[in-house]
Amino acid sequence: MRQFALTQERPGVVAASLPALSLSALGVVFGDIGTSPLYTLKTVLNLTGDKPGPATILGALSLVIWTLIIITSIKYVSFAMRVDNDGEGGILALMSLLGVKQKQRAGIVAVGLFGAALIYGDGAITPAISVLSALEGLDIVTPSLHPYVLPAAVLILVALFALQPQGTMRIGRAFGPIMALWFVAMAVLGLWGIAQHPAVLWAIDPRAGLAFLRTGGMAGFLVLGGVFLCVTGAEALYADMGHFGARPIRVAWSALVFPSLVLNYAGQAALVLEGAPTSDNIFFRLCPPVMLVPLVLLATVATIIASQSIITGAFSMTRQAIQLGWLPRVRIKQTSESGYGQIYVGTVNWLLMIVTLGLTIGFGKSDNLAAAYGIAVSATMVMTSALLFIAIREIWHWSLPAAAAIAGAFLIVDSAFLLANLAKVAEGGYVPLLLAALVYGVMLVWHRGARAVALRLQETAMPIATFMARITERGIPRVPGTAVFLTRTERDAPPVMVWHVKHNRALHERLFVLTTTTESVPWIDDADRLKFEEIAPRFWRGKARYGFMERPDIPALLQTAHAGGCGLDLSDVTYYVGHETIVPTDDTKGLPRWLEALYALMQRNSLHVSDYFKLPPDAVVELGREIAI
């Protein structure tokens, strides 16, 4: 079998200086965690009681600081980002690495998929809580503006989702500098607050947080649900690693983001120690009155950037799940020729908008949304820690005691936050869990249905030798031109080819049967893209491999095959694709009727295969048949 490369530029990490990449990462990676100070400390202190004392304030701040250190700095920046799937990170990439690439393990796949589904759940809350918390600073400017906070948040969110089809390339160039200004502003405000009460720096001692937990009882433990809000964006550090590389993210975190967060949280706590009320937004109390309006505007822009990052991340995760065969095909629009991550998925965009607006209007205030926020991400972090244990053992080859010590410590911390967040279920935490369960259900139904269809087609497959012998026996004419048949089968005659001959009583002079597979790696090297061989006179079979971050382009692939000596007539190509109509089977071996009906509904509404493979519309012939599953 001959092997040829499809030359294309891998849209991964572009060649740029470390400072430039670190600046760009500020605008994409750190939006969510960078806007957490708008609501985290206020939520934590409100959970401790009406008038928290000095020990409570210092204990709460200590817990926030050490949560940032343990979960973000140590777990994600130091450990998780060293485990990558060909440069890509995130729970789906980790799942592919451990549950598919290494060996087929259904348990790991289930954990990874449910973790991804949970991210969708909290992803709908992030824009709502971020924008609301920023605009609530208007209450401090003048209480008369309070009635306009919710309508303004709704308008901003509608505009944000409505602009998604245009792409974010131009705006994206400004994201990094704006977020850099945001983090510098937070650090300066934090330093001013610390100057009012320098004793707040005692919270750096972890014993302050441990003492708070030890003396607070169950109420103190449940405060961890609020503390966890400070790291809800930590999973993004790992998931966005493929866009920038690990080093720029580490530099941005260590040099600017982490110090700014710690200083700002400390500044807020210092103001509360000085007697500032916790009933309104503590963050904006740090700002001098003359600069309050500009700060509200900057905070609003920062939360929009954070929301944009979440939306873009949902688009990217959807594409990965589709490529891996766990979601139906949907239309994906590339909004930039130079930025592979610049994509638009309309179905996801509008569904997210509906859910986000519903949450914004239904909960009304960032305080209320905080009760629903964090439970899904904390569950995802527990799953990531479990997968990290397997990675440390199987990829790094650490001893069992060493791997258990590291991953076990992460699991203990993550489990404590998850248990504390479970108390939020009745207060709104059920919302992201229901959304996650819905997404997970869709994944399972689609995957099971697709497997059932593939098995049915395999049952009726015909060997190539038998098929060609019948062509000769029956005197089937060979007409000029090239026919390309897209199929799932890798050995036998494609069902779509058999249907074509059966109904049209003719076959093209040149035949190319193509099977495409999506590997459990994000990218496939150009040299390994396409393999083909001539299995009969003027009859070639090819196999194309793509990574789960790539989109197939069949016409470009045929150019490669032609250049490699395949002998195709590219001036006269007809593409044949099969279209299956799903019907229930008459025997008892098929899928349950409800599952078959749901899969059939999704299959009817999924993106057409010709669009997915970038086939020219005027050169496609679709042949349909009923498939009983």
Secondary structure, DSSP 8 states (H G I E B T S, - for coil): -EEE-------SS-S--HHHHHHHHHHHTSHHHHTGGGTHHHHHHHHH-SS--HHHHHHHHHHHHHHIIIIIIIIIIIIGGGS-BTTB-SHHHHHHIIIIISS--HHHHHHHHHHHHHHHHHHTHHHHHHHHHHHTTHHHH-GGGGGGHHHHHHHHHHHHHHTGGG-SHHHHHHHHHHHHHHHHHHHHHHHHHHHH-GGGGGGGSHHHHHHHHHHHHHHHHHTHHHHGGGGTTHHHHHHTHHHH-HHHHHHHIIIIIHHHHHHHHHHHHHHHHTT--SSS-HHHHTS-GGGHHHHHHHHHHHHHHHHHHHHHHHHHHHHHHHHTTSS----EEE--SS-TT-EEEHHHHHHHHHHHHHHHHHH-SHHHHHTTSSHHHHHHHHHHHHHHHHHHHHTS---HHHHHHHHHHHHHHHHHHHHHHHTTGGGTTHHHHHHHHHHHHHHHHHHHHHHHHHHHHHHT-B-HHHHHHHHHHTT--EEEEEEEEE-S-SSSB-HHHHHHHHHH--EEEEEEEEEEEE-SSS---GGGSEEEEEEETTEEEEEEEE-TT----HHHHHHHHHHTT----TTSEEEEEEEEEEE--SSTTS--HHHHHHHHHHHHHS--HHHHTT--GGGEEEEEEEEE-
